[in-house]
Amino acid sequence: MSGTQPERRRSLFPDLTDWFGADFPRFSMWRSSAFGTHPIPIEVTSNDSAYTLRAELPGMDPEKDIEITVDGDVLTVSAEHTESAEDKDHSEFRYGFFRRSVRLPGRIPADEVDAAYEDGILTVRVAMEAEPPVGRRTIPVKRPGNEQQGEGS
């Protein structure tokens, strides 16, 4: 059996997403769509100077359907996908209102947010101000008399 991957087995206990997921009909009260809003799948990455939020929003017109708002340290992406009037035999698309809010660890600068939409992915980049260092630091102690002597030398 060397070189083969082990068989993947399902647990006797299903994942909670299997029980309470978006497609499980008996527990619709657990779904955010029951409240009129669908969640938006996101990825958030960060480095020293910026946060990047990527959101899956396929089939949207970014100029008409997507809105990005900032309130303090909270970035919110909202979108609405309206269903066409065309009769369908079958559809698994999601229509309605979509929203996702993310709290960032600092105040979001008003003019340092960029957004782009390509291939169904919304990318929002937020330039963050450098945070003061956290943790233990050593602060030097100076003698008032030494500062004057150093200036004249």
N, C-alpha and C positions, 0 to 999 in steps of 0.2 A: 504494500500500500504506500510505499514511499513515493513522493512526488505528486500525490493526489491530495486534494483538499478534503478535510473532514466534512461529513454530511451536516448540514445546518438543520437543527431540529427546533421546532417551535416549543415554547414553554407550555406547561399545562395551564398556566395563568396568562391570559392575553394581556397585551399592553393596554394601559389606560386609554391610549389614543384609539385602540380598536373599539373599546367600549363607549367612550365618550367623544369620539372623533366626529368630524363634520358629516360623515355619511351614515352614522348610526341613527336610525329613525326613532327609536324608543326614547332616547334621551336628548331630544332637541332643545330642552331647556338649558342644557349645559353649553350649547353652541352660542357663540356671539351673534350668529345670524338670526337667532331667535329674538334678539333685541334690535334687529334691523341693520346691524353692521357686521360685515365680514372682516376677519383679521387679515392683515397683509403679511406674507412671509418676508422676513428681512434677514440681513447679515450686517453686523456692525464690526468694523475694524478701526484700530487707532494706531497712531505713532506719536512721536513727541510733539508734533505741531498741528495735527488734524485728526478728525473723526470722519469716517466714511460710512454712510448708511446706503446699502443696496436693497431695493425692494422689488419683488416680483409683481408687475402690474401689466400682464399681457393684454393686448387688444385695446389699449387706451390711447386717446388723443391727448398728448401732454398739455397742449394749449387750452383745451376745453374741459378735460376730465380730471386733471390732477391739481391739487392745491397743497402747498407746503406752508406751514405757519410756525412761528417761533414765539414762545412765551417764556421769558426768563431762561431757564436751563432745559426747557422741554421743546423738542422738535416733533411736530405732528405732520404726518402725510395722510391726506384724505383724497379719495377718488370715487368717482361714480361711473359705473359701467351700465349703460342702458341697453335693454334688449331691443333688437330690431323687430319690426312688425311682420317680418317674413315668417310663414308657418314652417315649423320644424317637425320632423318625424321623431327626432331624438336630440337632446342637448344635455351636455354635462358642464356647460359653461356656467360661471357664476355671474349673476347680474345683481345690481343693487349698489349699496354704499359700502365702501371699504375705508378703514381708518387704522392707523397705528401711531402711537406716541412713544418716544424714547427720551428718557431723562439723561442728559449728559452731565459729567461731573463738574461743570463750570458754566458760567454765563456765556451764552452764544453771542458773539459779536454780530451786530446788525448787518454790516456790509461785507462779512467774510463767509457767506454761504453761497455755494454754487450748486446748481442742479442740472442734470442732463438725463435724457431719456433715449435709450437705444435698444432695439431688439426686445422690447417688453420689460426691460430692467431700468428702473429709476435709480440714479446714483446721485446722492447728496453729499457734498464735501463741506465740512465745517472746520474752518481754521480756528484753533483754540489758542488762547493766550497761554504762555508758559506758566505753569503752576510753580509756586514757591516750593523749594525742597521740603519734603516731609521727613520726619524721623529725627534722630538725634544729630545735633550739630554742635560744634565747639565755637564759642564766641571769644575772640581775643580781648583781653583787658589791657587798656592803655593807661599810662601815667600822664596826667595833665602836663607836667613839666617837660616830658620827653618830646612832645609835639613841637614846642617852641625851639628846642635845641636843634631839632632836625631841620627846621626851616632855614636857619642861618648857616648851616654847614655847606 
